Amino acid sequence: MVLIVCLSFVALSTAVAFLGSLASGAPNLATFVVAGIDVAALWMVSGATGRGYFSVRDQAPTWHQG
């Protein structure tokens, strides 16, 4: 749980750093890449619970339609 909180803080802070670099007119691609890696690490560490939040697909149906 502590690792998830720490990774969430790091991912949020790197995303804010990238937005700050965009606002200043000098976009930093390295910060964007690190933010993406942080979000991927957060997704991996959070397990099944995190996949519900980070999934781009709907959850599989639990009953058969038809």
HTML snippet that shows the backbone in 3Dmol.js (N, CA, C, O; Angstrom):
<script src="https://3Dmol.org/build/3Dmol-min.js"></script>
<div id="view" style="width:600px;height:400px;position:relative"></div>
<script>
const pdb = `
ATOM      1  N   MET A   1       0.815  -1.191   0.000  1.00  0.00           N
ATOM      2  CA  MET A   1       0.000   0.000   0.000  1.00  0.00           C
ATOM      3  C   MET A   1       0.866   1.267   0.000  1.00  0.00           C
ATOM      4  O   MET A   1       0.562   2.241  -0.688  1.00  0.00           O
ATOM      5  N   VAL A   2       1.939   1.234   0.776  1.00  0.00           N
ATOM      6  CA  VAL A   2       2.825   2.393   0.835  1.00  0.00           C
ATOM      7  C   VAL A   2       3.477   2.632  -0.525  1.00  0.00           C
ATOM      8  O   VAL A   2       3.645   3.777  -0.946  1.00  0.00           O
ATOM      9  N   LEU A   3       3.842   1.548  -1.209  1.00  0.00           N
ATOM     10  CA  LEU A   3       4.453   1.685  -2.534  1.00  0.00           C
ATOM     11  C   LEU A   3       3.477   2.313  -3.527  1.00  0.00           C
ATOM     12  O   LEU A   3       3.876   3.129  -4.357  1.00  0.00           O
ATOM     13  N   ILE A   4       2.213   1.939  -3.446  1.00  0.00           N
ATOM     14  CA  ILE A   4       1.204   2.512  -4.343  1.00  0.00           C
ATOM     15  C   ILE A   4       1.057   4.012  -4.094  1.00  0.00           C
ATOM     16  O   ILE A   4       0.954   4.795  -5.038  1.00  0.00           O
ATOM     17  N   VAL A   5       1.046   4.406  -2.834  1.00  0.00           N
ATOM     18  CA  VAL A   5       0.922   5.830  -2.502  1.00  0.00           C
ATOM     19  C   VAL A   5       2.148   6.595  -2.994  1.00  0.00           C
ATOM     20  O   VAL A   5       2.019   7.685  -3.552  1.00  0.00           O
ATOM     21  N   CYS A   6       3.331   6.030  -2.790  1.00  0.00           N
ATOM     22  CA  CYS A   6       4.561   6.697  -3.238  1.00  0.00           C
ATOM     23  C   CYS A   6       4.606   6.815  -4.762  1.00  0.00           C
ATOM     24  O   CYS A   6       4.964   7.864  -5.298  1.00  0.00           O
ATOM     25  N   LEU A   7       4.243   5.742  -5.451  1.00  0.00           N
ATOM     26  CA  LEU A   7       4.234   5.793  -6.914  1.00  0.00           C
ATOM     27  C   LEU A   7       3.176   6.764  -7.430  1.00  0.00           C
ATOM     28  O   LEU A   7       3.389   7.424  -8.446  1.00  0.00           O
ATOM     29  N   SER A   8       2.053   6.856  -6.749  1.00  0.00           N
ATOM     30  CA  SER A   8       1.025   7.825  -7.146  1.00  0.00           C
ATOM     31  C   SER A   8       1.559   9.248  -7.028  1.00  0.00           C
ATOM     32  O   SER A   8       1.338  10.079  -7.908  1.00  0.00           O
ATOM     33  N   PHE A   9       2.264   9.520  -5.928  1.00  0.00           N
ATOM     34  CA  PHE A   9       2.840  10.848  -5.735  1.00  0.00           C
ATOM     35  C   PHE A   9       3.876  11.155  -6.808  1.00  0.00           C
ATOM     36  O   PHE A   9       3.897  12.263  -7.344  1.00  0.00           O
ATOM     37  N   VAL A  10       4.728  10.197  -7.126  1.00  0.00           N
ATOM     38  CA  VAL A  10       5.767  10.401  -8.131  1.00  0.00           C
ATOM     39  C   VAL A  10       5.148  10.609  -9.515  1.00  0.00           C
ATOM     40  O   VAL A  10       5.568  11.497 -10.256  1.00  0.00           O
ATOM     41  N   ALA A  11       4.151   9.792  -9.863  1.00  0.00           N
ATOM     42  CA  ALA A  11       3.502   9.935 -11.168  1.00  0.00           C
ATOM     43  C   ALA A  11       2.817  11.291 -11.287  1.00  0.00           C
ATOM     44  O   ALA A  11       2.891  11.939 -12.330  1.00  0.00           O
ATOM     45  N   LEU A  12       2.155  11.714 -10.227  1.00  0.00           N
ATOM     46  CA  LEU A  12       1.480  13.011 -10.250  1.00  0.00           C
ATOM     47  C   LEU A  12       2.492  14.154 -10.360  1.00  0.00           C
ATOM     48  O   LEU A  12       2.280  15.106 -11.112  1.00  0.00           O
ATOM     49  N   SER A  13       3.577  14.058  -9.617  1.00  0.00           N
ATOM     50  CA  SER A  13       4.560  15.148  -9.645  1.00  0.00           C
ATOM     51  C   SER A  13       5.273  15.219 -10.994  1.00  0.00           C
ATOM     52  O   SER A  13       5.574  16.319 -11.458  1.00  0.00           O
ATOM     53  N   THR A  14       5.553  14.091 -11.636  1.00  0.00           N
ATOM     54  CA  THR A  14       6.194  14.161 -12.948  1.00  0.00           C
ATOM     55  C   THR A  14       5.220  14.668 -14.012  1.00  0.00           C
ATOM     56  O   THR A  14       5.623  15.352 -14.953  1.00  0.00           O
ATOM     57  N   ALA A  15       3.949  14.334 -13.861  1.00  0.00           N
ATOM     58  CA  ALA A  15       2.954  14.875 -14.793  1.00  0.00           C
ATOM     59  C   ALA A  15       2.849  16.389 -14.638  1.00  0.00           C
ATOM     60  O   ALA A  15       2.743  17.109 -15.632  1.00  0.00           O
ATOM     61  N   VAL A  16       2.877  16.872 -13.410  1.00  0.00           N
ATOM     62  CA  VAL A  16       2.840  18.316 -13.164  1.00  0.00           C
ATOM     63  C   VAL A  16       4.107  18.985 -13.704  1.00  0.00           C
ATOM     64  O   VAL A  16       4.054  20.094 -14.234  1.00  0.00           O
ATOM     65  N   ALA A  17       5.246  18.299 -13.563  1.00  0.00           N
ATOM     66  CA  ALA A  17       6.495  18.848 -14.098  1.00  0.00           C
ATOM     67  C   ALA A  17       6.428  18.957 -15.614  1.00  0.00           C
ATOM     68  O   ALA A  17       6.898  19.939 -16.189  1.00  0.00           O
ATOM     69  N   PHE A  18       5.848  17.960 -16.262  1.00  0.00           N
ATOM     70  CA  PHE A  18       5.720  18.036 -17.720  1.00  0.00           C
ATOM     71  C   PHE A  18       4.780  19.158 -18.129  1.00  0.00           C
ATOM     72  O   PHE A  18       5.065  19.891 -19.075  1.00  0.00           O
ATOM     73  N   LEU A  19       3.666  19.296 -17.426  1.00  0.00           N
ATOM     74  CA  LEU A  19       2.745  20.395 -17.742  1.00  0.00           C
ATOM     75  C   LEU A  19       3.406  21.754 -17.498  1.00  0.00           C
ATOM     76  O   LEU A  19       3.161  22.707 -18.237  1.00  0.00           O
ATOM     77  N   GLY A  20       4.239  21.839 -16.468  1.00  0.00           N
ATOM     78  CA  GLY A  20       4.971  23.073 -16.212  1.00  0.00           C
ATOM     79  C   GLY A  20       5.953  23.389 -17.321  1.00  0.00           C
ATOM     80  O   GLY A  20       6.126  24.549 -17.695  1.00  0.00           O
ATOM     81  N   SER A  21       6.603  22.348 -17.851  1.00  0.00           N
ATOM     82  CA  SER A  21       7.536  22.588 -18.956  1.00  0.00           C
ATOM     83  C   SER A  21       6.787  23.001 -20.220  1.00  0.00           C
ATOM     84  O   SER A  21       7.294  23.797 -21.010  1.00  0.00           O
ATOM     85  N   LEU A  22       5.586  22.463 -20.413  1.00  0.00           N
ATOM     86  CA  LEU A  22       4.771  22.901 -21.554  1.00  0.00           C
ATOM     87  C   LEU A  22       4.349  24.360 -21.404  1.00  0.00           C
ATOM     88  O   LEU A  22       4.377  25.133 -22.362  1.00  0.00           O
ATOM     89  N   ALA A  23       3.960  24.717 -20.188  1.00  0.00           N
ATOM     90  CA  ALA A  23       3.509  26.087 -19.947  1.00  0.00           C
ATOM     91  C   ALA A  23       4.643  27.095 -20.124  1.00  0.00           C
ATOM     92  O   ALA A  23       4.409  28.238 -20.517  1.00  0.00           O
ATOM     93  N   SER A  24       5.859  26.670 -19.837  1.00  0.00           N
ATOM     94  CA  SER A  24       6.992  27.593 -19.976  1.00  0.00           C
ATOM     95  C   SER A  24       7.463  27.709 -21.418  1.00  0.00           C
ATOM     96  O   SER A  24       8.290  28.564 -21.734  1.00  0.00           O
ATOM     97  N   GLY A  25       6.945  26.859 -22.292  1.00  0.00           N
ATOM     98  CA  GLY A  25       7.310  26.937 -23.697  1.00  0.00           C
ATOM     99  C   GLY A  25       8.479  26.053 -24.080  1.00  0.00           C
ATOM    100  O   GLY A  25       8.952  26.106 -25.215  1.00  0.00           O
ATOM    101  N   ALA A  26       8.948  25.241 -23.146  1.00  0.00           N
ATOM    102  CA  ALA A  26      10.076  24.348 -23.425  1.00  0.00           C
ATOM    103  C   ALA A  26       9.691  22.933 -23.012  1.00  0.00           C
ATOM    104  O   ALA A  26      10.115  22.466 -21.954  1.00  0.00           O
ATOM    105  N   PRO A  27       8.891  22.237 -23.832  1.00  0.00           N
ATOM    106  CA  PRO A  27       8.433  20.907 -23.436  1.00  0.00           C
ATOM    107  C   PRO A  27       9.600  19.939 -23.245  1.00  0.00           C
ATOM    108  O   PRO A  27      10.521  19.884 -24.060  1.00  0.00           O
ATOM    109  N   ASN A  28       9.542  19.192 -22.170  1.00  0.00           N
ATOM    110  CA  ASN A  28      10.604  18.268 -21.818  1.00  0.00           C
ATOM    111  C   ASN A  28      10.103  16.850 -22.075  1.00  0.00           C
ATOM    112  O   ASN A  28       9.311  16.324 -21.293  1.00  0.00           O
ATOM    113  N   LEU A  29      10.553  16.231 -23.150  1.00  0.00           N
ATOM    114  CA  LEU A  29      10.108  14.893 -23.513  1.00  0.00           C
ATOM    115  C   LEU A  29      10.541  13.853 -22.489  1.00  0.00           C
ATOM    116  O   LEU A  29       9.816  12.889 -22.242  1.00  0.00           O
ATOM    117  N   ALA A  30      11.707  14.036 -21.895  1.00  0.00           N
ATOM    118  CA  ALA A  30      12.192  13.075 -20.898  1.00  0.00           C
ATOM    119  C   ALA A  30      11.242  13.002 -19.697  1.00  0.00           C
ATOM    120  O   ALA A  30      11.000  11.918 -19.167  1.00  0.00           O
ATOM    121  N   THR A  31      10.710  14.136 -19.270  1.00  0.00           N
ATOM    122  CA  THR A  31       9.757  14.149 -18.164  1.00  0.00           C
ATOM    123  C   THR A  31       8.485  13.417 -18.546  1.00  0.00           C
ATOM    124  O   THR A  31       7.903  12.717 -17.717  1.00  0.00           O
ATOM    125  N   PHE A  32       8.048  13.566 -19.776  1.00  0.00           N
ATOM    126  CA  PHE A  32       6.857  12.862 -20.253  1.00  0.00           C
ATOM    127  C   PHE A  32       7.081  11.353 -20.250  1.00  0.00           C
ATOM    128  O   PHE A  32       6.196  10.594 -19.856  1.00  0.00           O
ATOM    129  N   VAL A  33       8.253  10.918 -20.685  1.00  0.00           N
ATOM    130  CA  VAL A  33       8.575   9.490 -20.711  1.00  0.00           C
ATOM    131  C   VAL A  33       8.628   8.931 -19.294  1.00  0.00           C
ATOM    132  O   VAL A  33       8.107   7.846 -19.034  1.00  0.00           O
ATOM    133  N   VAL A  34       9.252   9.665 -18.379  1.00  0.00           N
ATOM    134  CA  VAL A  34       9.331   9.217 -16.987  1.00  0.00           C
ATOM    135  C   VAL A  34       7.940   9.148 -16.363  1.00  0.00           C
ATOM    136  O   VAL A  34       7.655   8.224 -15.602  1.00  0.00           O
ATOM    137  N   ALA A  35       7.077  10.103 -16.671  1.00  0.00           N
ATOM    138  CA  ALA A  35       5.699  10.057 -16.158  1.00  0.00           C
ATOM    139  C   ALA A  35       4.970   8.824 -16.676  1.00  0.00           C
ATOM    140  O   ALA A  35       4.226   8.186 -15.930  1.00  0.00           O
ATOM    141  N   GLY A  36       5.174   8.481 -17.944  1.00  0.00           N
ATOM    142  CA  GLY A  36       4.556   7.272 -18.494  1.00  0.00           C
ATOM    143  C   GLY A  36       5.071   6.010 -17.822  1.00  0.00           C
ATOM    144  O   GLY A  36       4.301   5.087 -17.555  1.00  0.00           O
ATOM    145  N   ILE A  37       6.366   5.965 -17.549  1.00  0.00           N
ATOM    146  CA  ILE A  37       6.942   4.807 -16.848  1.00  0.00           C
ATOM    147  C   ILE A  37       6.404   4.719 -15.429  1.00  0.00           C
ATOM    148  O   ILE A  37       6.142   3.623 -14.934  1.00  0.00           O
ATOM    149  N   ASP A  38       6.235   5.860 -14.768  1.00  0.00           N
ATOM    150  CA  ASP A  38       5.678   5.862 -13.414  1.00  0.00           C
ATOM    151  C   ASP A  38       4.248   5.347 -13.395  1.00  0.00           C
ATOM    152  O   ASP A  38       3.873   4.581 -12.508  1.00  0.00           O
ATOM    153  N   VAL A  39       3.456   5.759 -14.362  1.00  0.00           N
ATOM    154  CA  VAL A  39       2.069   5.281 -14.428  1.00  0.00           C
ATOM    155  C   VAL A  39       2.030   3.781 -14.728  1.00  0.00           C
ATOM    156  O   VAL A  39       1.197   3.064 -14.174  1.00  0.00           O
ATOM    157  N   ALA A  40       2.920   3.303 -15.598  1.00  0.00           N
ATOM    158  CA  ALA A  40       2.980   1.868 -15.885  1.00  0.00           C
ATOM    159  C   ALA A  40       3.404   1.083 -14.650  1.00  0.00           C
ATOM    160  O   ALA A  40       2.863   0.009 -14.386  1.00  0.00           O
ATOM    161  N   ALA A  41       4.357   1.601 -13.896  1.00  0.00           N
ATOM    162  CA  ALA A  41       4.778   0.931 -12.659  1.00  0.00           C
ATOM    163  C   ALA A  41       3.648   0.920 -11.645  1.00  0.00           C
ATOM    164  O   ALA A  41       3.443  -0.081 -10.959  1.00  0.00           O
ATOM    165  N   LEU A  42       2.919   2.007 -11.542  1.00  0.00           N
ATOM    166  CA  LEU A  42       1.774   2.074 -10.630  1.00  0.00           C
ATOM    167  C   LEU A  42       0.715   1.056 -11.028  1.00  0.00           C
ATOM    168  O   LEU A  42       0.118   0.406 -10.170  1.00  0.00           O
ATOM    169  N   TRP A  43       0.484   0.918 -12.325  1.00  0.00           N
ATOM    170  CA  TRP A  43      -0.496  -0.058 -12.820  1.00  0.00           C
ATOM    171  C   TRP A  43      -0.070  -1.485 -12.479  1.00  0.00           C
ATOM    172  O   TRP A  43      -0.899  -2.311 -12.096  1.00  0.00           O
ATOM    173  N   MET A  44       1.219  -1.769 -12.618  1.00  0.00           N
ATOM    174  CA  MET A  44       1.720  -3.118 -12.336  1.00  0.00           C
ATOM    175  C   MET A  44       1.669  -3.432 -10.840  1.00  0.00           C
ATOM    176  O   MET A  44       1.313  -4.544 -10.452  1.00  0.00           O
ATOM    177  N   VAL A  45       2.018  -2.471 -10.014  1.00  0.00           N
ATOM    178  CA  VAL A  45       2.075  -2.701  -8.575  1.00  0.00           C
ATOM    179  C   VAL A  45       0.676  -2.815  -7.975  1.00  0.00           C
ATOM    180  O   VAL A  45       0.466  -3.579  -7.032  1.00  0.00           O
ATOM    181  N   SER A  46      -0.272  -2.067  -8.510  1.00  0.00           N
ATOM    182  CA  SER A  46      -1.603  -2.051  -7.906  1.00  0.00           C
ATOM    183  C   SER A  46      -2.417  -3.307  -8.195  1.00  0.00           C
ATOM    184  O   SER A  46      -3.435  -3.533  -7.541  1.00  0.00           O
ATOM    185  N   GLY A  47      -2.004  -4.121  -9.142  1.00  0.00           N
ATOM    186  CA  GLY A  47      -2.645  -5.415  -9.378  1.00  0.00           C
ATOM    187  C   GLY A  47      -4.049  -5.300  -9.934  1.00  0.00           C
ATOM    188  O   GLY A  47      -4.350  -4.405 -10.724  1.00  0.00           O
ATOM    189  N   ALA A  48      -4.908  -6.224  -9.509  1.00  0.00           N
ATOM    190  CA  ALA A  48      -6.267  -6.299 -10.049  1.00  0.00           C
ATOM    191  C   ALA A  48      -7.085  -5.059  -9.711  1.00  0.00           C
ATOM    192  O   ALA A  48      -7.925  -4.636 -10.505  1.00  0.00           O
ATOM    193  N   THR A  49      -6.852  -4.480  -8.553  1.00  0.00           N
ATOM    194  CA  THR A  49      -7.581  -3.266  -8.172  1.00  0.00           C
ATOM    195  C   THR A  49      -7.260  -2.128  -9.116  1.00  0.00           C
ATOM    196  O   THR A  49      -8.155  -1.399  -9.543  1.00  0.00           O
ATOM    197  N   GLY A  50      -5.995  -1.972  -9.443  1.00  0.00           N
ATOM    198  CA  GLY A  50      -5.584  -0.898 -10.340  1.00  0.00           C
ATOM    199  C   GLY A  50      -6.050  -1.100 -11.759  1.00  0.00           C
ATOM    200  O   GLY A  50      -6.297  -0.131 -12.476  1.00  0.00           O
ATOM    201  N   ARG A  51      -6.173  -2.334 -12.171  1.00  0.00           N
ATOM    202  CA  ARG A  51      -6.607  -2.584 -13.545  1.00  0.00           C
ATOM    203  C   ARG A  51      -8.036  -2.101 -13.776  1.00  0.00           C
ATOM    204  O   ARG A  51      -8.403  -1.779 -14.906  1.00  0.00           O
ATOM    205  N   GLY A  52      -8.830  -2.049 -12.741  1.00  0.00           N
ATOM    206  CA  GLY A  52     -10.177  -1.486 -12.858  1.00  0.00           C
ATOM    207  C   GLY A  52     -10.154   0.002 -13.128  1.00  0.00           C
ATOM    208  O   GLY A  52     -11.044   0.527 -13.797  1.00  0.00           O
ATOM    209  N   TYR A  53      -9.134   0.695 -12.609  1.00  0.00           N
ATOM    210  CA  TYR A  53      -9.012   2.136 -12.799  1.00  0.00           C
ATOM    211  C   TYR A  53      -8.276   2.495 -14.080  1.00  0.00           C
ATOM    212  O   TYR A  53      -8.594   3.504 -14.711  1.00  0.00           O
ATOM    213  N   PHE A  54      -7.292   1.682 -14.477  1.00  0.00           N
ATOM    214  CA  PHE A  54      -6.440   2.014 -15.602  1.00  0.00           C
ATOM    215  C   PHE A  54      -6.831   1.308 -16.891  1.00  0.00           C
ATOM    216  O   PHE A  54      -6.221   1.561 -17.930  1.00  0.00           O
ATOM    217  N   SER A  55      -7.825   0.435 -16.858  1.00  0.00           N
ATOM    218  CA  SER A  55      -8.175  -0.341 -18.037  1.00  0.00           C
ATOM    219  C   SER A  55      -8.890   0.527 -19.059  1.00  0.00           C
ATOM    220  O   SER A  55      -9.725   1.360 -18.706  1.00  0.00           O
ATOM    221  N   VAL A  56      -8.556   0.324 -20.329  1.00  0.00           N
ATOM    222  CA  VAL A  56      -9.247   1.043 -21.390  1.00  0.00           C
ATOM    223  C   VAL A  56     -10.403   0.222 -21.942  1.00  0.00           C
ATOM    224  O   VAL A  56     -11.191   0.709 -22.753  1.00  0.00           O
ATOM    225  N   ARG A  57     -10.498  -1.018 -21.498  1.00  0.00           N
ATOM    226  CA  ARG A  57     -11.594  -1.880 -21.934  1.00  0.00           C
ATOM    227  C   ARG A  57     -12.588  -2.060 -20.803  1.00  0.00           C
ATOM    228  O   ARG A  57     -12.249  -1.883 -19.633  1.00  0.00           O
ATOM    229  N   ASP A  58     -13.821  -2.413 -21.155  1.00  0.00           N
ATOM    230  CA  ASP A  58     -14.807  -2.729 -20.138  1.00  0.00           C
ATOM    231  C   ASP A  58     -14.440  -4.039 -19.468  1.00  0.00           C
ATOM    232  O   ASP A  58     -13.701  -4.857 -20.015  1.00  0.00           O
ATOM    233  N   GLN A  59     -14.972  -4.215 -18.279  1.00  0.00           N
ATOM    234  CA  GLN A  59     -14.762  -5.473 -17.573  1.00  0.00           C
ATOM    235  C   GLN A  59     -15.483  -6.595 -18.316  1.00  0.00           C
ATOM    236  O   GLN A  59     -16.525  -6.373 -18.933  1.00  0.00           O
ATOM    237  N   ALA A  60     -14.923  -7.793 -18.252  1.00  0.00           N
ATOM    238  CA  ALA A  60     -15.558  -8.938 -18.898  1.00  0.00           C
ATOM    239  C   ALA A  60     -16.866  -9.261 -18.182  1.00  0.00           C
ATOM    240  O   ALA A  60     -16.939  -9.188 -16.956  1.00  0.00           O
ATOM    241  N   PRO A  61     -17.891  -9.614 -18.941  1.00  0.00           N
ATOM    242  CA  PRO A  61     -19.165  -9.953 -18.304  1.00  0.00           C
ATOM    243  C   PRO A  61     -19.000 -11.191 -17.413  1.00  0.00           C
ATOM    244  O   PRO A  61     -18.267 -12.123 -17.746  1.00  0.00           O
ATOM    245  N   THR A  62     -19.693 -11.175 -16.288  1.00  0.00           N
ATOM    246  CA  THR A  62     -19.584 -12.310 -15.369  1.00  0.00           C
ATOM    247  C   THR A  62     -20.666 -13.340 -15.618  1.00  0.00           C
ATOM    248  O   THR A  62     -20.662 -14.403 -14.996  1.00  0.00           O
ATOM    249  N   TRP A  63     -21.594 -13.044 -16.518  1.00  0.00           N
ATOM    250  CA  TRP A  63     -22.637 -14.011 -16.859  1.00  0.00           C
ATOM    251  C   TRP A  63     -22.772 -14.080 -18.358  1.00  0.00           C
ATOM    252  O   TRP A  63     -22.455 -13.128 -19.071  1.00  0.00           O
ATOM    253  N   HIS A  64     -23.233 -15.185 -18.816  1.00  0.00           N
ATOM    254  CA  HIS A  64     -23.361 -15.429 -20.254  1.00  0.00           C
ATOM    255  C   HIS A  64     -24.639 -14.793 -20.783  1.00  0.00           C
ATOM    256  O   HIS A  64     -25.724 -15.031 -20.252  1.00  0.00           O
ATOM    257  N   GLN A  65     -24.508 -13.992 -21.819  1.00  0.00           N
ATOM    258  CA  GLN A  65     -25.686 -13.381 -22.416  1.00  0.00           C
ATOM    259  C   GLN A  65     -26.223 -14.301 -23.494  1.00  0.00           C
ATOM    260  O   GLN A  65     -25.474 -14.759 -24.357  1.00  0.00           O
ATOM    261  N   GLY A  66     -27.494 -14.567 -23.448  1.00  0.00           N
ATOM    262  CA  GLY A  66     -27.998 -15.288 -24.567  1.00  0.00           C
ATOM    263  C   GLY A  66     -28.907 -16.370 -24.314  1.00  0.00           C
ATOM    264  O   GLY A  66     -29.368 -17.022 -25.251  1.00  0.00           O
TER     265      GLY A  66
END
`;
const viewer = $3Dmol.createViewer("view");
viewer.addModel(pdb, "pdb");
viewer.setStyle({}, {cartoon: {color: "spectrum"}});
viewer.zoomTo();
viewer.render();
</script>
